[in-house]
Amino acid sequence: MKDSPLRVAVIIGSTREGRVGDAVGKWFAGRAEERDDVVVDVLDLIDFTMPAGLPEQPTPDMKRFARLVDEVEAFVVVTPEYNRSFPASLKQAIDCAYDEWRAKPVGFVSYGHRSQGLYAVEQLRSVFTELHTVTMRDTVAFNLLDGTFARDGTPIDTDGQGQAVTTLLDELVWWGLALRDARTARPYVC
């Protein structure tokens, strides 16, 4: 376990019709899979049926999502920016788990108009801080208006984006391995 690759979930946070989040998420996951220090699982929220309101008892898909969050050691959240925040579908999913997020690192890939989704990332940092995660300083961010996307919504690789992916993953792996060791040495207390 000590020398095994870090298990990372790439969570695609938008379920909106016509979204580019799936293309962005798959693009990022493809770049991450080129590394030998991570194993990537893509969790696309469109594949989970989450209730509009949180029920008294979790649904099977809520339990499945929480179990998948528990099984990985780090996360990269792919989020659009909607009205200076992140989508409700992402908040619903985040709220399906609680202890499962603790003492794990979270990175962000965002997209939006002009601000590149960075307002959504700042909102998410607050949410994930409450869940006792460690959020990564550096992000990968896209402006949907600057011509860096192909017709299918896939980002066009640039040197800057490639370096941003490397930086984010280097930070995520460092924190992920450090927190893996810490969780092994002693249970997280809050």
Rosetta blueprint (number, residue, H / E / L):
1 M L
2 K L
3 D L
4 S L
5 P L
6 L E
7 R E
8 V E
9 A E
10 V E
11 I E
12 I E
13 G L
14 S L
15 T L
16 R L
17 E L
18 G L
19 R L
20 V L
21 G H
22 D H
23 A H
24 V H
25 G H
26 K H
27 W H
28 F H
29 A H
30 G H
31 R H
32 A H
33 E H
34 E L
35 R L
36 D L
37 D L
38 V E
39 V E
40 V E
41 D E
42 V E
43 L E
44 D E
45 L H
46 I H
47 D H
48 F L
49 T L
50 M L
51 P L
52 A L
53 G L
54 L L
55 P L
56 E L
57 Q L
58 P L
59 T L
60 P H
61 D H
62 M H
63 K H
64 R H
65 F H
66 A H
67 R H
68 L H
69 V H
70 D H
71 E H
72 V L
73 E L
74 A E
75 F E
76 V E
77 V E
78 V E
79 T E
80 P E
81 E L
82 Y E
83 N L
84 R L
85 S E
86 F L
87 P L
88 A H
89 S H
90 L H
91 K H
92 Q H
93 A H
94 I H
95 D L
96 C L
97 A L
98 Y L
99 D H
100 E H
101 W H
102 R L
103 A L
104 K L
105 P E
106 V E
107 G E
108 F E
109 V E
110 S E
111 Y E
112 G E
113 H L
114 R L
115 S L
116 Q L
117 G L
118 L H
119 Y H
120 A H
121 V H
122 E H
123 Q H
124 L H
125 R H
126 S H
127 V H
128 F H
129 T H
130 E H
131 L L
132 H L
133 T L
134 V E
135 T E
136 M L
137 R L
138 D L
139 T L
140 V E
141 A E
142 F E
143 N E
144 L L
145 L L
146 D L
147 G L
148 T L
149 F E
150 A L
151 R L
152 D L
153 G L
154 T L
155 P E
156 I L
157 D L
158 T L
159 D H
160 G H
161 Q H
162 G H
163 Q H
164 A H
165 V H
166 T H
167 T H
168 L H
169 L H
170 D H
171 E H
172 L H
173 V H
174 W H
175 W H
176 G H
177 L H
178 A H
179 L H
180 R H
181 D H
182 A H
183 R H
184 T H
185 A H
186 R L
187 P L
188 Y L
189 V L
190 C L
